[in-house]
Amino acid sequence: MYISLTNTPGDPEGTPKGPKAANRVSSVVISLGIVSMLTDISSESVSAILPLYVTGVLGLSTVAYGILDGLYQGVSAIVRIGGGWVADLGDQPKWVAFFGYALSAVARIGLLFASSFGALTAVLTADRLGKGIRTAPRDSLITAASQPQNLAASFGMHRALDNTGAAIGPLLAFVILSIIPNGFSTVFVVSVTFALVGVAVLGIIVPNRRSKSAARGTEDPAEATAEPRGERRRGRWRELNNPGLKRLLIVAGMLGLLTIGDGFIYLVLQSRSSFAAQFFPLLYVGTNVAFLAFAVPIGRLADRFGRARTFVLGHGLLLAAYVSAALPITGAAITIVCLVLLGAYYAATDGILAVLATQFTTSETRATAIAAAQTVVAIARFISAAGFGILWFAIGREWSMVLVSIGIAIAIPIVAVILRGARQYRADV
């Protein structure tokens, strides 16, 4: 795998060309991956200690953690479509993403002062709003800088770099807590530092890659000027009214309702094995290392085997992870199996969902379509996290895991049938 910096006239900067394009990844994708890596070091160092910080240091219940985890998963839904729509409307995806990254970085400063449920809720809300704003424009930049035949592989490379940071963040938190017991404030300071560096890299290094039709000069400027702006806007929204995209949104929502936060799974593993609290962040490291290992090969497999098939099979891996967590078995082996399955699940679904969304719309509405799919997932996971926290409190962790496992086992074949009938809007992805 190497980066191609050779371009033909009129092609987006950093976009690989030529017969070996399928084996190349754009330098823009690599740069965005570095931004995501730095940002994930920041965010995952916090999320790795959040379950213990909330339930141990602040003394809140699992219901309170479920609400906070739901906010962490789902509050970004409020602005995801807005962020994608603004990026498409102004054709400025980089600067919309920049604002989102900057908002999250500033919000994390508040972690140094948040010591109550209300304050922590406000800080996490602002942080996740920033994530919601930036995600679809960033994925739009990746799509615009990639060749159609290796789009899933490009997303796989980005997610691999992203999850390098997601593995380093919890490991960094583990080291800090090992050296400084109860050093949560130190973790928060380190988190802010990495977030600010990521914002700087995005602003200085990453180019503002726009829609492919505009970048390649296929649109006649005179025609674009002659077309009334209101008509262009209405046309863009009409292009989102695609049966395939509707099917994808239904599938994303259904599966999102049955996807619980990793923190709950880790609390189950920790309570069952009773290992020391300072080792808790290593569970996040294990999942993200597995994600890192599988991201690129599964992305390449999806480009050849089928992206929808890969997405469905990925949720089969999630079911296996739930079952391994629910089994009354202790020991390091079952814990490692669960973490590997979780990592493989993310590799088969995270970037693939964005790729599937681009298949059902035009390049001019790319960010909005991606945001629509991500919004549905975020809302569903917010409901799922809050609901699972209540379910855990009511019937216990084991039965809660069993019920969720049954639900996703029923959903997988239904999802496969729904996606099988979806037809692509775009033939070039």
C-alpha positions as CSV (number, residue, x, y, z in Angstrom):
1,M,0.0,0.0,0.0
2,Y,1.4,3.4,-0.9
3,I,0.3,6.9,-1.6
4,S,0.0,8.2,-5.1
5,L,0.7,11.9,-5.7
6,T,0.5,11.6,-9.5
7,N,-2.6,13.3,-11.1
8,T,-4.0,14.1,-14.5
9,P,-5.2,17.6,-15.3
10,G,-8.5,18.4,-13.8
11,D,-8.4,15.5,-11.3
12,P,-8.7,16.2,-7.5
13,E,-5.4,16.7,-5.9
14,G,-4.0,13.5,-4.3
15,T,-6.5,11.3,-6.1
16,P,-4.7,8.1,-7.5
17,K,-5.0,7.3,-11.2
18,G,-3.8,4.7,-13.6
19,P,-4.1,0.9,-13.8
20,K,-2.9,0.3,-10.3
21,A,-5.4,2.8,-8.8
22,A,-7.2,0.0,-6.9
23,N,-4.0,-0.5,-4.9
24,R,-3.5,3.1,-4.0
25,V,-4.9,5.4,-1.4
26,S,-5.1,9.2,-1.9
27,S,-2.8,11.4,0.2
28,V,-6.0,13.4,1.2
29,V,-7.4,10.2,2.8
30,I,-4.1,9.7,4.6
31,S,-4.1,13.3,5.9
32,L,-7.7,12.9,7.1
33,G,-6.8,9.7,8.7
34,I,-4.0,11.4,10.7
35,V,-6.6,14.1,11.8
36,S,-8.9,11.3,12.9
37,M,-6.1,9.5,14.7
38,L,-5.2,12.5,16.8
39,T,-8.8,13.2,17.5
40,D,-9.5,9.6,18.5
41,I,-6.5,9.6,20.9
42,S,-8.2,12.5,22.5
43,S,-11.8,11.1,22.6
44,E,-11.0,7.5,23.3
45,S,-8.7,8.3,26.2
46,V,-11.8,9.9,27.8
47,S,-14.4,7.3,26.7
48,A,-12.1,4.5,28.1
49,I,-12.4,5.8,31.6
50,L,-15.9,7.3,31.4
51,P,-17.8,4.2,32.7
52,L,-15.5,4.0,35.8
53,Y,-15.4,7.8,36.2
54,V,-19.2,8.0,36.2
55,T,-20.0,4.9,38.3
56,G,-16.9,5.0,40.5
57,V,-15.6,8.5,41.0
58,L,-19.0,10.4,40.6
59,G,-20.9,7.5,42.2
60,L,-23.8,7.6,39.6
61,S,-25.9,4.5,38.8
62,T,-25.9,2.4,35.6
63,V,-29.1,4.2,34.6
64,A,-27.2,7.5,34.7
65,Y,-24.4,6.0,32.7
66,G,-26.9,4.7,30.2
67,I,-28.2,8.2,29.7
68,L,-24.7,9.6,29.3
69,D,-23.7,6.9,27.0
70,G,-26.8,7.4,25.0
71,L,-25.9,11.1,24.7
72,Y,-22.4,10.2,23.7
73,Q,-23.8,7.9,21.0
74,G,-26.8,9.8,19.9
75,V,-26.8,13.5,20.5
76,S,-24.8,14.1,17.4
77,A,-28.0,13.1,15.5
78,I,-29.3,16.7,16.1
79,V,-26.8,18.2,13.7
80,R,-25.6,15.4,11.4
81,I,-27.9,16.1,8.5
82,G,-27.4,19.9,9.0
83,G,-23.7,19.5,8.8
84,G,-23.9,17.4,5.7
85,W,-26.4,19.7,4.1
86,V,-24.3,22.8,4.8
87,A,-21.3,21.1,3.3
88,D,-23.2,20.2,0.2
89,L,-24.9,23.6,-0.1
90,G,-21.7,25.7,0.1
91,D,-19.5,23.0,-1.3
92,Q,-17.1,23.6,1.6
93,P,-16.8,20.2,3.3
94,K,-13.4,20.9,4.8
95,W,-14.4,24.0,6.7
96,V,-17.7,22.5,8.0
97,A,-15.6,19.6,9.3
98,F,-13.1,22.0,10.8
99,F,-15.8,23.7,12.8
100,G,-17.0,20.4,14.1
101,Y,-13.5,19.3,15.2
102,A,-12.8,22.7,16.8
103,L,-16.1,22.5,18.8
104,S,-15.2,19.1,20.2
105,A,-11.8,20.3,21.2
106,V,-13.1,23.3,23.0
107,A,-15.8,21.2,24.8
108,R,-13.2,18.8,26.2
109,I,-11.7,21.7,28.2
110,G,-15.0,21.5,30.2
111,L,-14.1,18.0,31.4
112,L,-11.6,19.6,33.8
113,F,-14.4,21.3,35.6
114,A,-17.4,18.9,35.2
115,S,-18.0,17.1,38.5
116,S,-21.8,16.6,38.4
117,F,-24.3,14.8,36.2
118,G,-25.6,18.0,34.8
119,A,-22.2,19.5,34.0
120,L,-20.9,16.2,32.4
121,T,-24.1,16.1,30.3
122,A,-23.5,19.6,29.0
123,V,-19.8,18.9,28.1
124,L,-20.5,15.5,26.4
125,T,-23.4,17.1,24.5
126,A,-21.2,19.9,23.1
127,D,-18.4,17.3,22.3
128,R,-20.8,15.0,20.4
129,L,-22.5,17.9,18.5
130,G,-19.0,18.6,17.1
131,K,-18.7,15.0,16.0
132,G,-22.1,15.2,14.4
133,I,-21.2,18.3,12.4
134,R,-17.8,17.0,11.2
135,T,-18.4,13.3,10.3
136,A,-20.4,13.5,7.0
137,P,-18.3,16.3,5.5
138,R,-15.2,14.4,6.4
139,D,-16.5,11.2,4.7
140,S,-17.5,13.3,1.7
141,L,-13.9,14.5,1.4
142,I,-12.7,10.9,1.5
143,T,-15.2,9.9,-1.2
144,A,-14.3,12.8,-3.4
145,A,-10.6,12.0,-3.1
146,S,-11.0,8.3,-3.9
147,Q,-11.5,6.1,-7.0
148,P,-14.8,4.2,-7.2
149,Q,-13.2,0.8,-7.5
150,N,-11.3,1.2,-4.2
151,L,-13.8,3.3,-2.2
152,A,-14.3,0.8,0.6
153,A,-10.5,0.2,0.8
154,S,-10.0,4.0,1.1
155,F,-12.5,4.1,4.0
156,G,-10.8,1.0,5.4
157,M,-7.4,2.8,5.4
158,H,-9.0,5.9,7.0
159,R,-10.6,3.8,9.7
160,A,-7.4,2.0,10.2
161,L,-5.6,5.2,11.0
162,D,-8.6,6.4,13.0
163,N,-8.4,3.3,15.1
164,T,-4.7,3.5,15.6
165,G,-5.6,6.6,17.6
166,A,-8.6,4.7,19.2
167,A,-6.1,2.1,20.4
168,I,-3.5,4.6,21.6
169,G,-6.0,6.7,23.5
170,P,-7.1,4.0,26.0
171,L,-3.5,2.7,26.3
172,L,-2.5,6.3,27.2
173,A,-5.2,6.4,29.8
174,F,-4.1,3.1,31.2
175,V,-0.5,4.3,31.5
176,I,-1.6,7.6,33.2
177,L,-3.8,5.8,35.7
178,S,-1.1,3.3,36.4
179,I,1.4,6.0,37.2
180,I,-1.1,8.4,38.8
181,P,-3.9,6.6,40.6
182,N,-7.2,8.6,40.2
183,G,-5.4,10.7,37.7
184,F,-8.5,11.4,35.7
185,S,-7.8,15.1,35.4
186,T,-4.4,14.3,33.8
187,V,-6.2,12.2,31.2
188,F,-8.5,15.1,30.4
189,V,-5.6,17.5,29.9
190,V,-3.9,15.1,27.5
191,S,-7.2,14.7,25.7
192,V,-7.5,18.4,25.1
193,T,-3.9,18.6,23.8
194,F,-4.3,16.0,21.2
195,A,-7.7,17.4,20.1
196,L,-6.1,20.8,19.4
197,V,-3.3,19.3,17.4
198,G,-5.8,17.4,15.2
199,V,-7.7,20.6,14.5
200,A,-4.4,22.4,13.5
201,V,-3.5,19.5,11.1
202,L,-6.9,19.7,9.4
203,G,-6.8,23.4,9.0
204,I,-3.2,23.6,7.6
205,I,-2.6,20.4,5.7
206,V,-5.9,18.9,4.4
207,P,-7.2,20.5,1.1
208,N,-10.8,21.4,0.6
209,R,-11.8,18.6,-1.8
210,R,-15.2,19.4,-3.4
211,S,-17.8,17.4,-5.3
212,K,-16.3,15.3,-8.2
213,S,-18.4,17.0,-10.9
214,A,-17.2,20.4,-10.0
215,A,-13.6,19.3,-9.4
216,R,-13.3,17.6,-12.7
217,G,-14.9,20.4,-14.7
218,T,-17.8,18.3,-16.0
219,E,-20.3,21.0,-15.0
220,D,-20.7,23.9,-17.4
221,P,-20.2,27.1,-15.3
222,A,-22.7,29.0,-17.5
223,E,-25.4,26.4,-17.0
224,A,-24.7,26.3,-13.3
225,T,-25.1,30.1,-13.2
226,A,-28.3,30.0,-15.3
227,E,-30.0,27.5,-13.0
228,P,-31.9,29.2,-10.2
229,R,-30.4,28.5,-6.8
230,G,-33.8,27.5,-5.4
231,E,-34.2,24.9,-8.1
232,R,-30.8,23.4,-7.4
233,R,-31.7,23.1,-3.7
234,R,-35.0,21.4,-4.5
235,G,-33.3,19.1,-7.0
236,R,-30.7,18.1,-4.4
237,W,-33.4,17.1,-1.8
238,R,-35.3,15.2,-4.6
239,E,-32.2,13.2,-5.3
240,L,-32.2,11.9,-1.7
241,N,-35.7,10.5,-2.2
242,N,-34.3,7.2,-3.5
243,P,-35.9,3.8,-2.6
244,G,-32.5,2.3,-2.0
245,L,-31.5,5.0,0.4
246,K,-34.8,4.6,2.2
247,R,-34.1,0.8,2.6
248,L,-30.6,1.6,4.0
249,L,-32.1,4.0,6.6
250,I,-34.6,1.4,7.7
251,V,-31.8,-1.1,8.1
252,A,-29.5,1.3,9.9
253,G,-32.3,2.2,12.4
254,M,-33.3,-1.4,13.0
255,L,-29.8,-2.5,13.7
256,G,-28.9,0.6,15.7
257,L,-31.7,-0.1,18.2
258,L,-30.1,-3.5,18.9
259,T,-26.5,-2.2,19.2
260,I,-25.5,-1.3,22.8
261,G,-22.5,0.8,23.7
262,D,-19.1,-0.9,24.1
263,G,-18.9,0.4,27.7
264,F,-21.8,-1.8,28.7
265,I,-20.1,-4.9,27.2
266,Y,-16.9,-4.0,29.0
267,L,-18.7,-3.5,32.3
268,V,-20.1,-7.0,31.9
269,L,-16.7,-8.5,31.2
270,Q,-15.1,-6.6,34.1
271,S,-17.8,-7.6,36.6
272,R,-17.6,-11.2,35.5
273,S,-13.8,-11.5,35.7
274,S,-13.3,-8.9,38.5
275,F,-9.9,-7.7,37.2
276,A,-8.5,-4.5,38.6
277,A,-10.1,-1.2,37.6
278,Q,-6.9,0.3,36.1
279,F,-6.9,-2.4,33.5
280,F,-10.4,-1.4,32.2
281,P,-9.0,0.9,29.5
282,L,-7.2,-2.1,28.0
283,L,-10.5,-3.5,26.8
284,Y,-10.9,-0.5,24.5
285,V,-7.3,-1.1,23.3
286,G,-8.1,-4.7,22.4
287,T,-11.2,-3.8,20.4
288,N,-9.4,-1.0,18.5
289,V,-6.3,-3.1,17.8
290,A,-8.6,-5.7,16.2
291,F,-10.4,-3.0,14.3
292,L,-7.1,-1.7,13.1
293,A,-6.0,-5.2,11.9
294,F,-9.2,-5.9,10.0
295,A,-10.1,-2.5,8.6
296,V,-8.1,-2.5,5.4
297,P,-8.5,-6.2,4.4
298,I,-12.2,-6.2,5.1
299,G,-12.5,-2.9,3.1
300,R,-10.8,-4.6,0.1
301,L,-13.0,-7.7,0.6
302,A,-16.2,-5.5,0.6
303,D,-15.1,-3.9,-2.7
304,R,-15.0,-7.4,-4.3
305,F,-17.5,-9.5,-2.3
306,G,-20.2,-6.8,-2.0
307,R,-20.6,-4.0,0.5
308,A,-24.1,-4.8,1.6
309,R,-23.2,-8.5,2.2
310,T,-20.2,-7.4,4.2
311,F,-22.4,-5.0,6.3
312,V,-24.8,-7.8,7.1
313,L,-22.1,-10.3,8.0
314,G,-20.5,-7.7,10.2
315,H,-23.6,-7.7,12.4
316,G,-23.3,-11.5,12.6
317,L,-19.9,-10.8,14.2
318,L,-21.6,-8.4,16.6
319,L,-24.1,-11.1,17.5
320,A,-21.2,-13.5,18.2
321,A,-19.6,-10.8,20.5
322,Y,-22.8,-10.4,22.5
323,V,-23.1,-14.2,22.9
324,S,-19.5,-14.4,24.1
325,A,-20.1,-11.6,26.6
326,A,-23.3,-13.3,27.9
327,L,-21.8,-16.8,28.3
328,P,-21.1,-17.7,32.0
329,I,-17.4,-18.3,31.3
330,T,-14.5,-16.4,32.9
331,G,-10.9,-16.1,31.9
332,A,-8.7,-14.1,29.5
333,A,-9.5,-16.3,26.4
334,I,-13.3,-15.5,26.2
335,T,-12.5,-11.8,26.9
336,I,-10.1,-11.7,24.0
337,V,-12.5,-13.5,21.7
338,C,-15.2,-10.9,22.5
339,L,-12.8,-8.0,21.8
340,V,-11.7,-9.4,18.5
341,L,-15.3,-10.0,17.4
342,L,-16.2,-6.4,18.3
343,G,-13.2,-5.1,16.4
344,A,-14.0,-7.1,13.3
345,Y,-17.7,-6.0,13.5
346,Y,-16.6,-2.3,13.4
347,A,-14.3,-3.0,10.5
348,A,-17.1,-4.6,8.5
349,T,-19.7,-1.9,9.2
350,D,-18.4,1.6,10.2
351,G,-16.9,2.9,6.9
352,I,-19.1,0.5,4.9
353,L,-22.3,2.3,5.9
354,A,-21.0,5.6,4.5
355,V,-20.0,3.8,1.3
356,L,-23.5,2.3,1.0
357,A,-25.1,5.7,1.4
358,T,-23.1,7.2,-1.5
359,Q,-24.4,4.4,-3.8
360,F,-27.9,5.8,-3.5
361,T,-27.4,9.5,-4.3
362,T,-25.4,11.9,-6.5
363,S,-22.0,13.4,-5.7
364,E,-23.7,16.8,-5.1
365,T,-25.8,15.3,-2.2
366,R,-23.1,12.9,-1.0
367,A,-22.5,14.4,2.4
368,T,-26.2,14.8,3.1
369,A,-26.9,11.1,2.3
370,I,-24.1,10.0,4.5
371,A,-25.3,12.3,7.3
372,A,-28.9,10.9,6.9
373,A,-27.7,7.3,7.5
374,Q,-25.4,8.3,10.4
375,T,-28.3,10.4,12.0
376,V,-30.6,7.3,12.0
377,V,-27.8,5.2,13.6
378,A,-27.1,7.9,16.2
379,I,-30.8,8.3,17.2
380,A,-31.2,4.5,17.4
381,R,-28.1,4.1,19.5
382,F,-29.2,6.8,21.9
383,I,-32.5,5.0,22.5
384,S,-30.6,1.7,22.7
385,A,-28.1,2.9,25.3
386,A,-30.7,4.5,27.5
387,G,-33.0,1.5,27.2
388,F,-30.2,-1.0,27.9
389,G,-29.2,0.9,31.1
390,I,-32.8,0.6,32.4
391,L,-33.0,-3.1,31.3
392,W,-29.7,-3.8,33.1
393,F,-31.1,-2.2,36.3
394,A,-34.4,-4.1,36.0
395,I,-33.4,-7.6,35.1
396,G,-29.6,-7.8,35.5
397,R,-26.7,-7.8,33.0
398,E,-26.9,-11.5,31.9
399,W,-30.6,-11.5,30.9
400,S,-30.2,-8.1,29.3
401,M,-27.4,-9.4,27.0
402,V,-29.5,-12.5,26.2
403,L,-32.5,-10.4,25.1
404,V,-30.4,-8.2,22.9
405,S,-28.7,-11.2,21.3
406,I,-32.0,-12.7,20.5
407,G,-33.2,-9.4,18.9
408,I,-30.2,-9.0,16.6
409,A,-30.4,-12.7,15.6
410,I,-33.9,-12.1,14.4
411,A,-33.0,-8.8,12.7
412,I,-30.0,-10.1,10.6
413,P,-32.0,-12.2,8.1
414,I,-34.7,-9.5,7.8
415,V,-32.0,-6.9,7.0
416,A,-30.4,-9.2,4.4
417,V,-33.7,-9.4,2.6
418,I,-34.3,-5.6,2.7
419,L,-30.9,-4.8,1.3
420,R,-31.1,-7.4,-1.4
421,G,-33.8,-5.5,-3.1
422,A,-32.0,-2.1,-3.0
423,R,-30.8,-0.8,-6.3
424,Q,-27.9,1.6,-6.7
425,Y,-28.6,5.2,-7.7
426,R,-25.1,5.7,-8.8
427,A,-23.2,3.2,-11.0
428,D,-19.8,4.7,-10.3
429,V,-19.3,3.6,-6.7
